[in-house]
Amino acid sequence: MSADDEGNEPVAGLSAASACLVFSSSVSGSEEPAYRPVFTHQIFDGEFIPGWRPLQSAESESKDIYAKWKSDGNSRVLHSSYENITNNSAAGMLWTVCYTDGLCFALRIPTTIKIPQVAINRIEIRADIAPSCEECMVMIKTEREPATKRRKVVSFGADDGDSIEEAAPMPIEEIIRRISKALPPLSAIKVNGQDQSDLLSHGSSFEASKDVSRVYLQSPVGKDIYTYLRGIKWQGTISRHGSLELPKFVLSMADGSDEGVADFHNKVQGLARWFIESADGIDLTDTSNGRWKVVYLFRNHNSTQENGPLLEFVGYATLLAVTSPFRKPKPGTILRICQVVIRPPYHRAGHGSTILQQIHNYANSTQGCEQIVEVNVEDPAPSYQIMRNGVDYGRFVALRAGAKSQPYQSQSLQETAALQNFSYVEKYDVTEKEYYTVSDEDLWAVAEQLKITKRQSHIVLEISKLAEIERWKKQQTSTTEGTSFRREVETNYRLMIKKSLRQYRLEELGACEGGKDGQKALLGQWFEETIAQYRKILKSEQ
């Protein structure tokens, strides 16, 4: 990305390559919306497909997305990846195709002549994924710009800016080869409605289905750990026998060494490359760095007992269990959440927090030499970190309340022996300066109770203190003395948060340009972002 794009988290449909790609799931009778990838750089360098532009409608949509996404002061109308679809010079003695008044000419151009290139080919690549995510069909549609839309002047002058050259498009065979690395096994390929199965990888060993929309899983991969009902924004309640019911979802946990698990995961994990910036393939059978487990999420399209379940793949979370005999203050197994993927049609429905909660429930159920003492997350995305903070705070509230009737509470957590006294949290009043000092002892106590990192326990306590402060402020009168107290309390809290940010983001702060004034401004920005996130979490808890 260009410099003025830095700092903004990418979104679907933003780049030139993303606008060329469409994914959908062929669920019979479903209104499940199609979606585009977020990241394409692992498949197409520079996030563009050489010589190809998106279809006109997709490019217009991408333009609208970019207008909302770009930073203030950015004068571009499209993402910088569009600039790279064509290069700007032709080097060496080569043949090129030029157009004038709708006629085509083949010309040989000397190296000293630089002729701008133009992409006159457009493409849409649609991957229709089976509900089981075990196979998919690819349909490609191509278009060429009409001659009336092309630049028409041909000149042999080196300085004449009206000369053009058609940018050579990446061959369809190469496009197929690249996208197949990040999709389930391809069962069929169609190009402009014509069957092109000859483009399938030679030696394909699986038997493709005639209709991918009918390929469901009949049972979860791994062992069922949790079943729940959850609404979907694009699909309301389901009418069945005159009654209404919410869609049903199933969570399962599989051991990477179990038969068939690695084979299934190899089919679905390629999708992560489109939605996680640094996603890479995982060999679940490799135990050199720890033991792999996977939590899978499925939607059951047949919630009755008749004919068994019809399971659609929705997402997964990979977990790496690592033994840490020298960990302080308590040795044991650390469970690291490595990759979490939820297919976009099921975003913003709370599935990520449900998966995280069930992972913690599993951690609480472990005992003996296999006891998990900490659950952490490998390089979480900003949105995932916010969700994680909310889940951890909710669990803290439930534990503090005695684990009786909180929404984040589960039987396994109720039965744990970790329900010790949290009186140290309430030791000081918000008007006392000691309230804003968090000792290592307190941090580790919370971390041990919740099986989270020391940094996460710091965040949990900061949110908890903010909740106490907000409750205290509502009880204050509007007198001069009360106003002075409020200012002092707010100042103490701000200094506490900034001290924490300085401690945990010291390297970023040190790299800040502008000296002390620049660091002060950056700390102020981080504080505003942090307090906004904390207030959002508290609002969701109400």
ZIWOLIN-V472086 format. One line per field, one symbol per residue. phi: phi as a letter, one per 20 degrees, with the letter a starting at -180 (. if undefined). psi: psi as a letter, one per 40 degrees, with the letter a starting at -180 (. if undefined). burial: 1 if it has 16 or more other ideal C-beta (glycine too) atoms within 10 Angstrom, else 0. A space follows every 10 residues. Layout:
BEGIN
phi->???
psi->???
burial->???
END
This chain:
BEGIN
phi->.fgfefnefg cfnfeffgfe dcdbdeegme dgffbdfedc ffdcgmmbdg ncdfggffff fffffffeef ffneefdcgg fffegcedbd dnebecdccb lnedcdcddf ffedcgdced dcbcdddeef gfmeabddcd ccbdfggfee fdedcdefde fefccffffg fggfffgfff fccggfdacc clnefcffef gfnfeeefef cffdedeebf endgcacbdb fcfebffeeb lnddbegdcc dcccefeffn fffffffdff gffeccgdfb fdefeedfdq decceddcde eceeefmmfc edfdrbcecd ecfcfdfdec fqddddeecc ccfggdflcn ffffffffff ffffefbmfe fedbdccelf fgfffffggf ffffffffff enldcefeec ffffefeeee fdfffdfdef eefffeddff ffffffgffe lcfffffffg ffffffffff ffffeeeefg ffffffffff ffffffffff fffecfffff efeomfffff ffffffffff ffffffffff ef
psi->iideeiehhi iiedidddee hhiihghhei fhiiiiidhe dedhhefihh ehiiiddddd dddddddddi iheheieiid ddeediieih iihihihiih feihihihhi dehhhiihhe hiihhhhhhi defeiihhhh hiiihideei hehhiehdeh eeiihhhhih idddddddde efiihhdihh hfehhfeeei hieheihiid hdeegiieii hahhdhhiih ihdehaihhh feihiiihih hihihdeihe dddddddded dddeehdfii ihheehedea hhihhihihh egeieheiig hhhdaihhhh hhhgeeiieh iahhhhhdhh hhhdeeifee dddddddddd ddddeiiaee hhehhihhgi iddddddddd dddddddddd eefdfideii ddddeieegi hfdddediie ehdddehhid ddddddddde fiiddddddd dddddddddd ddddeiifid dddddddddd dddddddddd dddefddddd ehieaddddd dddddddddd dddddddddd e.
burial->1000100001 0111111111 1111111001 0100111111 1111011111 1111100110 0100110011 0001000111 1100110001 0000010111 0000001010 0010111111 1111111111 1111111111 0000100001 0001000000 0011111011 0100110111 0111111111 1000010011 0000000110 0110111001 1100110000 0100000000 0000001111 1111010000 1101101111 1111110010 0101000001 1111111111 1010000011 1111111111 1000000000 0111111111 1111110010 1101111111 1111110000 0111111000 0001001111 1111111111 0010010111 0010010000 0100100001 0000110100 0110111111 1110011111 1111111110 0000000000 0000110010 0111011101 1000000010 0100000010 0110011001 0011001100 00
END
